[in-house]
Amino acid sequence: MLENQLTLEVNPYSSLYNAVVSKTRFLRQLSRLCDFGFIDG
């Protein structure tokens, strides 16, 4: 079911980030797995 979800790019630098930062980096994996929406406060 999750593979049918759409993604929205809200940052113009996200493609550059995807090209430069390895998908195996710890902080990248952490940000993908955790919802930090509570920090917006």
KOLDOTI-226537 format. One record per atom (N, C-alpha, C): x, y, z; atom name; residue in three letters. Coordinates in Angstrom, 2 decimals, padded with zeros to 5 digits. Example, Ala and Ser with C-alpha at 12.3 -4.5 7.8 and 13.67 -1.06 7.14 Angstrom:
BEGIN
<torti><c1>013.19</c1><c2>-005.69</c2><c3>007.80</c3><atom>N</atom><res>Ala</res></torti>
<torti><c1>012.30</c1><c2>-004.50</c2><c3>007.80</c3><atom>CA</atom><res>Ala</res></torti>
<torti><c1>013.20</c1><c2>-003.30</c2><c3>007.80</c3><atom>C</atom><res>Ala</res></torti>
<torti><c1>012.85</c1><c2>-002.25</c2><c3>007.08</c3><atom>N</atom><res>Ser</res></torti>
<torti><c1>013.67</c1><c2>-001.06</c2><c3>007.14</c3><atom>CA</atom><res>Ser</res></torti>
<torti><c1>012.90</c1><c2>000.03</c2><c3>007.87</c3><atom>C</atom><res>Ser</res></torti>
***
This chain:
BEGIN
<torti><c1>000.83</c1><c2>-001.20</c2><c3>000.00</c3><atom>N</atom><res>Met</res></torti>
<torti><c1>000.00</c1><c2>000.00</c2><c3>000.00</c3><atom>CA</atom><res>Met</res></torti>
<torti><c1>000.87</c1><c2>001.26</c2><c3>000.00</c3><atom>C</atom><res>Met</res></torti>
<torti><c1>001.95</c1><c2>001.29</c2><c3>000.73</c3><atom>N</atom><res>Leu</res></torti>
<torti><c1>002.78</c1><c2>002.48</c2><c3>000.83</c3><atom>CA</atom><res>Leu</res></torti>
<torti><c1>003.46</c1><c2>002.83</c2><c3>-000.49</c3><atom>C</atom><res>Leu</res></torti>
<torti><c1>003.72</c1><c2>001.85</c2><c3>-001.34</c3><atom>N</atom><res>Glu</res></torti>
<torti><c1>004.40</c1><c2>002.15</c2><c3>-002.59</c3><atom>CA</atom><res>Glu</res></torti>
<torti><c1>003.55</c1><c2>002.98</c2><c3>-003.55</c3><atom>C</atom><res>Glu</res></torti>
<torti><c1>002.27</c1><c2>003.15</c2><c3>-003.26</c3><atom>N</atom><res>Asn</res></torti>
<torti><c1>001.39</c1><c2>003.95</c2><c3>-004.10</c3><atom>CA</atom><res>Asn</res></torti>
<torti><c1>001.30</c1><c2>005.40</c2><c3>-003.66</c3><atom>C</atom><res>Asn</res></torti>
<torti><c1>001.99</c1><c2>005.78</c2><c3>-002.60</c3><atom>N</atom><res>Gln</res></torti>
<torti><c1>001.92</c1><c2>007.15</c2><c3>-002.10</c3><atom>CA</atom><res>Gln</res></torti>
<torti><c1>002.69</c1><c2>008.10</c2><c3>-003.01</c3><atom>C</atom><res>Gln</res></torti>
<torti><c1>002.19</c1><c2>009.31</c2><c3>-003.12</c3><atom>N</atom><res>Leu</res></torti>
<torti><c1>002.86</c1><c2>010.35</c2><c3>-003.88</c3><atom>CA</atom><res>Leu</res></torti>
<torti><c1>003.81</c1><c2>011.13</c2><c3>-002.98</c3><atom>C</atom><res>Leu</res></torti>
<torti><c1>004.87</c1><c2>011.66</c2><c3>-003.56</c3><atom>N</atom><res>Thr</res></torti>
<torti><c1>005.77</c1><c2>012.51</c2><c3>-002.79</c3><atom>CA</atom><res>Thr</res></torti>
<torti><c1>005.76</c1><c2>013.91</c2><c3>-003.38</c3><atom>C</atom><res>Thr</res></torti>
<torti><c1>005.94</c1><c2>014.89</c2><c3>-002.54</c3><atom>N</atom><res>Leu</res></torti>
<torti><c1>005.93</c1><c2>016.28</c2><c3>-002.95</c3><atom>CA</atom><res>Leu</res></torti>
<torti><c1>007.26</c1><c2>016.91</c2><c3>-002.58</c3><atom>C</atom><res>Leu</res></torti>
<torti><c1>007.96</c1><c2>017.44</c2><c3>-003.56</c3><atom>N</atom><res>Glu</res></torti>
<torti><c1>009.22</c1><c2>018.11</c2><c3>-003.28</c3><atom>CA</atom><res>Glu</res></torti>
<torti><c1>008.95</c1><c2>019.56</c2><c3>-002.92</c3><atom>C</atom><res>Glu</res></torti>
<torti><c1>009.22</c1><c2>019.91</c2><c3>-001.67</c3><atom>N</atom><res>Val</res></torti>
<torti><c1>009.00</c1><c2>021.28</c2><c3>-001.22</c3><atom>CA</atom><res>Val</res></torti>
<torti><c1>010.31</c1><c2>022.06</c2><c3>-001.13</c3><atom>C</atom><res>Val</res></torti>
<torti><c1>011.43</c1><c2>021.37</c2><c3>-001.33</c3><atom>N</atom><res>Asn</res></torti>
<torti><c1>012.72</c1><c2>022.01</c2><c3>-001.25</c3><atom>CA</atom><res>Asn</res></torti>
<torti><c1>013.39</c1><c2>021.95</c2><c3>-002.62</c3><atom>C</atom><res>Asn</res></torti>
<torti><c1>013.78</c1><c2>023.07</c2><c3>-003.18</c3><atom>N</atom><res>Pro</res></torti>
<torti><c1>014.40</c1><c2>023.05</c2><c3>-004.52</c3><atom>CA</atom><res>Pro</res></torti>
<torti><c1>015.76</c1><c2>022.35</c2><c3>-004.53</c3><atom>C</atom><res>Pro</res></torti>
<torti><c1>016.36</c1><c2>022.13</c2><c3>-003.36</c3><atom>N</atom><res>Tyr</res></torti>
<torti><c1>017.66</c1><c2>021.48</c2><c3>-003.27</c3><atom>CA</atom><res>Tyr</res></torti>
<torti><c1>017.58</c1><c2>019.99</c2><c3>-002.99</c3><atom>C</atom><res>Tyr</res></torti>
<torti><c1>016.38</c1><c2>019.43</c2><c3>-002.96</c3><atom>N</atom><res>Ser</res></torti>
<torti><c1>016.26</c1><c2>018.02</c2><c3>-002.61</c3><atom>CA</atom><res>Ser</res></torti>
<torti><c1>016.93</c1><c2>017.10</c2><c3>-003.63</c3><atom>C</atom><res>Ser</res></torti>
<torti><c1>016.91</c1><c2>017.45</c2><c3>-004.90</c3><atom>N</atom><res>Ser</res></torti>
<torti><c1>017.59</c1><c2>016.61</c2><c3>-005.88</c3><atom>CA</atom><res>Ser</res></torti>
<torti><c1>019.10</c1><c2>016.67</c2><c3>-005.70</c3><atom>C</atom><res>Ser</res></torti>
<torti><c1>019.63</c1><c2>017.83</c2><c3>-005.33</c3><atom>N</atom><res>Leu</res></torti>
<torti><c1>021.05</c1><c2>017.95</c2><c3>-005.04</c3><atom>CA</atom><res>Leu</res></torti>
<torti><c1>021.41</c1><c2>017.15</c2><c3>-003.78</c3><atom>C</atom><res>Leu</res></torti>
<torti><c1>020.58</c1><c2>017.23</c2><c3>-002.78</c3><atom>N</atom><res>Tyr</res></torti>
<torti><c1>020.78</c1><c2>016.46</c2><c3>-001.54</c3><atom>CA</atom><res>Tyr</res></torti>
<torti><c1>020.81</c1><c2>014.97</c2><c3>-001.85</c3><atom>C</atom><res>Tyr</res></torti>
<torti><c1>019.89</c1><c2>014.51</c2><c3>-002.69</c3><atom>N</atom><res>Asn</res></torti>
<torti><c1>019.84</c1><c2>013.09</c2><c3>-003.05</c3><atom>CA</atom><res>Asn</res></torti>
<torti><c1>021.08</c1><c2>012.66</c2><c3>-003.81</c3><atom>C</atom><res>Asn</res></torti>
<torti><c1>021.65</c1><c2>013.55</c2><c3>-004.60</c3><atom>N</atom><res>Ala</res></torti>
<torti><c1>022.84</c1><c2>013.21</c2><c3>-005.37</c3><atom>CA</atom><res>Ala</res></torti>
<torti><c1>024.10</c1><c2>013.22</c2><c3>-004.52</c3><atom>C</atom><res>Ala</res></torti>
<torti><c1>024.16</c1><c2>014.08</c2><c3>-003.51</c3><atom>N</atom><res>Val</res></torti>
<torti><c1>025.39</c1><c2>014.27</c2><c3>-002.74</c3><atom>CA</atom><res>Val</res></torti>
<torti><c1>025.44</c1><c2>013.39</c2><c3>-001.49</c3><atom>C</atom><res>Val</res></torti>
<torti><c1>024.34</c1><c2>013.27</c2><c3>-000.76</c3><atom>N</atom><res>Val</res></torti>
<torti><c1>024.34</c1><c2>012.57</c2><c3>000.51</c3><atom>CA</atom><res>Val</res></torti>
<torti><c1>023.97</c1><c2>011.09</c2><c3>000.28</c3><atom>C</atom><res>Val</res></torti>
<torti><c1>024.84</c1><c2>010.22</c2><c3>000.76</c3><atom>N</atom><res>Ser</res></torti>
<torti><c1>024.63</c1><c2>008.78</c2><c3>000.61</c3><atom>CA</atom><res>Ser</res></torti>
<torti><c1>023.38</c1><c2>008.33</c2><c3>001.36</c3><atom>C</atom><res>Ser</res></torti>
<torti><c1>022.65</c1><c2>007.38</c2><c3>000.80</c3><atom>N</atom><res>Lys</res></torti>
<torti><c1>021.44</c1><c2>006.87</c2><c3>001.44</c3><atom>CA</atom><res>Lys</res></torti>
<torti><c1>021.77</c1><c2>006.02</c2><c3>002.66</c3><atom>C</atom><res>Lys</res></torti>
<torti><c1>023.04</c1><c2>005.67</c2><c3>002.85</c3><atom>N</atom><res>Thr</res></torti>
<torti><c1>023.42</c1><c2>004.87</c2><c3>004.01</c3><atom>CA</atom><res>Thr</res></torti>
<torti><c1>023.88</c1><c2>005.72</c2><c3>005.19</c3><atom>C</atom><res>Thr</res></torti>
<torti><c1>023.91</c1><c2>007.03</c2><c3>005.05</c3><atom>N</atom><res>Arg</res></torti>
<torti><c1>024.30</c1><c2>007.91</c2><c3>006.16</c3><atom>CA</atom><res>Arg</res></torti>
<torti><c1>023.30</c1><c2>007.78</c2><c3>007.29</c3><atom>C</atom><res>Arg</res></torti>
<torti><c1>023.79</c1><c2>007.76</c2><c3>008.52</c3><atom>N</atom><res>Phe</res></torti>
<torti><c1>022.94</c1><c2>007.56</c2><c3>009.68</c3><atom>CA</atom><res>Phe</res></torti>
<torti><c1>021.86</c1><c2>008.63</c2><c3>009.81</c3><atom>C</atom><res>Phe</res></torti>
<torti><c1>022.25</c1><c2>009.90</c2><c3>009.69</c3><atom>N</atom><res>Leu</res></torti>
<torti><c1>021.28</c1><c2>010.99</c2><c3>009.89</c3><atom>CA</atom><res>Leu</res></torti>
<torti><c1>020.22</c1><c2>010.99</c2><c3>008.79</c3><atom>C</atom><res>Leu</res></torti>
<torti><c1>020.59</c1><c2>010.60</c2><c3>007.58</c3><atom>N</atom><res>Arg</res></torti>
<torti><c1>019.60</c1><c2>010.52</c2><c3>006.51</c3><atom>CA</atom><res>Arg</res></torti>
<torti><c1>018.60</c1><c2>009.40</c2><c3>006.79</c3><atom>C</atom><res>Arg</res></torti>
<torti><c1>019.08</c1><c2>008.26</c2><c3>007.25</c3><atom>N</atom><res>Gln</res></torti>
<torti><c1>018.18</c1><c2>007.16</c2><c3>007.59</c3><atom>CA</atom><res>Gln</res></torti>
<torti><c1>017.29</c1><c2>007.53</c2><c3>008.77</c3><atom>C</atom><res>Gln</res></torti>
<torti><c1>017.86</c1><c2>008.22</c2><c3>009.74</c3><atom>N</atom><res>Leu</res></torti>
<torti><c1>017.08</c1><c2>008.64</c2><c3>010.91</c3><atom>CA</atom><res>Leu</res></torti>
<torti><c1>015.97</c1><c2>009.60</c2><c3>010.51</c3><atom>C</atom><res>Leu</res></torti>
<torti><c1>016.26</c1><c2>010.56</c2><c3>009.65</c3><atom>N</atom><res>Ser</res></torti>
<torti><c1>015.24</c1><c2>011.53</c2><c3>009.25</c3><atom>CA</atom><res>Ser</res></torti>
<torti><c1>014.16</c1><c2>010.87</c2><c3>008.40</c3><atom>C</atom><res>Ser</res></torti>
<torti><c1>014.51</c1><c2>009.79</c2><c3>007.70</c3><atom>N</atom><res>Arg</res></torti>
<torti><c1>013.52</c1><c2>009.07</c2><c3>006.90</c3><atom>CA</atom><res>Arg</res></torti>
<torti><c1>012.60</c1><c2>008.23</c2><c3>007.78</c3><atom>C</atom><res>Arg</res></torti>
<torti><c1>013.15</c1><c2>007.69</c2><c3>008.88</c3><atom>N</atom><res>Leu</res></torti>
<torti><c1>012.38</c1><c2>006.79</c2><c3>009.74</c3><atom>CA</atom><res>Leu</res></torti>
<torti><c1>011.58</c1><c2>007.51</c2><c3>010.83</c3><atom>C</atom><res>Leu</res></torti>
<torti><c1>012.02</c1><c2>008.69</c2><c3>011.22</c3><atom>N</atom><res>Cys</res></torti>
<torti><c1>011.37</c1><c2>009.38</c2><c3>012.35</c3><atom>CA</atom><res>Cys</res></torti>
<torti><c1>010.64</c1><c2>010.63</c2><c3>011.86</c3><atom>C</atom><res>Cys</res></torti>
<torti><c1>009.52</c1><c2>010.90</c2><c3>012.50</c3><atom>N</atom><res>Asp</res></torti>
<torti><c1>008.75</c1><c2>012.10</c2><c3>012.19</c3><atom>CA</atom><res>Asp</res></torti>
<torti><c1>009.15</c1><c2>013.20</c2><c3>013.16</c3><atom>C</atom><res>Asp</res></torti>
<torti><c1>009.80</c1><c2>014.23</c2><c3>012.64</c3><atom>N</atom><res>Phe</res></torti>
<torti><c1>010.25</c1><c2>015.34</c2><c3>013.48</c3><atom>CA</atom><res>Phe</res></torti>
<torti><c1>009.31</c1><c2>016.54</c2><c3>013.38</c3><atom>C</atom><res>Phe</res></torti>
<torti><c1>008.07</c1><c2>016.31</c2><c3>012.99</c3><atom>N</atom><res>Gly</res></torti>
<torti><c1>007.09</c1><c2>017.38</c2><c3>012.85</c3><atom>CA</atom><res>Gly</res></torti>
<torti><c1>006.79</c1><c2>018.11</c2><c3>014.14</c3><atom>C</atom><res>Gly</res></torti>
<torti><c1>007.01</c1><c2>017.45</c2><c3>015.28</c3><atom>N</atom><res>Phe</res></torti>
<torti><c1>006.74</c1><c2>018.07</c2><c3>016.57</c3><atom>CA</atom><res>Phe</res></torti>
<torti><c1>007.73</c1><c2>019.19</c2><c3>016.88</c3><atom>C</atom><res>Phe</res></torti>
<torti><c1>008.82</c1><c2>019.30</c2><c3>016.14</c3><atom>N</atom><res>Ile</res></torti>
<torti><c1>009.82</c1><c2>020.32</c2><c3>016.40</c3><atom>CA</atom><res>Ile</res></torti>
<torti><c1>009.42</c1><c2>021.68</c2><c3>015.82</c3><atom>C</atom><res>Ile</res></torti>
<torti><c1>008.51</c1><c2>021.71</c2><c3>014.86</c3><atom>N</atom><res>Asp</res></torti>
<torti><c1>008.13</c1><c2>022.95</c2><c3>014.19</c3><atom>CA</atom><res>Asp</res></torti>
<torti><c1>007.71</c1><c2>024.04</c2><c3>015.17</c3><atom>C</atom><res>Asp</res></torti>
<torti><c1>007.07</c1><c2>023.66</c2><c3>016.24</c3><atom>N</atom><res>Gly</res></torti>
<torti><c1>006.61</c1><c2>024.51</c2><c3>017.33</c3><atom>CA</atom><res>Gly</res></torti>
<torti><c1>006.65</c1><c2>025.92</c2><c3>017.11</c3><atom>C</atom><res>Gly</res></torti>
***
